[in-house]
Amino acid sequence: MTILDVGCGIGGPLSYVAKKYGAKGIGINISPHNIQRGTKISNAHVGHEVTFQVADALQPPFSDGQFGIVWSMECGDHLPDKAKLPPLFFGLNSIKTFRWNSIQFVSELVRVAAPGGTIILTTSCLGDLTPNEESLKPQERELLQSLREPMCLLEWISCAHYVDLFKSHTTKAVPEASVSYLELLKCFEPRFSYLEIS
């Protein structure tokens, strides 16, 4: 079985998993510099079981159903939507940006995954509003704004948004694991959550 790492950076996690479990892997990233570094590091520590190539996460150059495992770590929320749709921010319309291409990103992850395969997605997410909330509190908006630019995020979306996108592509139940950043990193507000879909 071959693992596809979408938005692999320099390929550290993919190389680690390949070495630990004897898996084969392909990492894609849009940065030629990262691919070059990842190839050098992987060749030194894993051998040729892991390869890297320059490719766009929104147009991965692979056949439908090619990979038993498709994963993406902290990648999708950095991919701009070429259509430049207006932002949808749970009341954060003051942030001037355009919407990232979540629909195409999830569609491509699903497309390259083999039938019965596994998709693993880890990303920074905005926790869902409670039934009593119409929008974020002012201090939450300020925190989001202060984090968005340094983290190179185009927008914050909720875990529910991802779950809905995956549900639109499958008839199987989509499990969701959500751990607040406060628990995970001990430094952010609990409104932010961590999503893994597999």
Summary of the structure (lengths in Angstrom):
residues: 198
radius of gyration: 17.4
end to end distance: 16.2
largest distance: 54.2
contacts: 599
relative contact order: 0.14
helix: 32%
strand: 25%
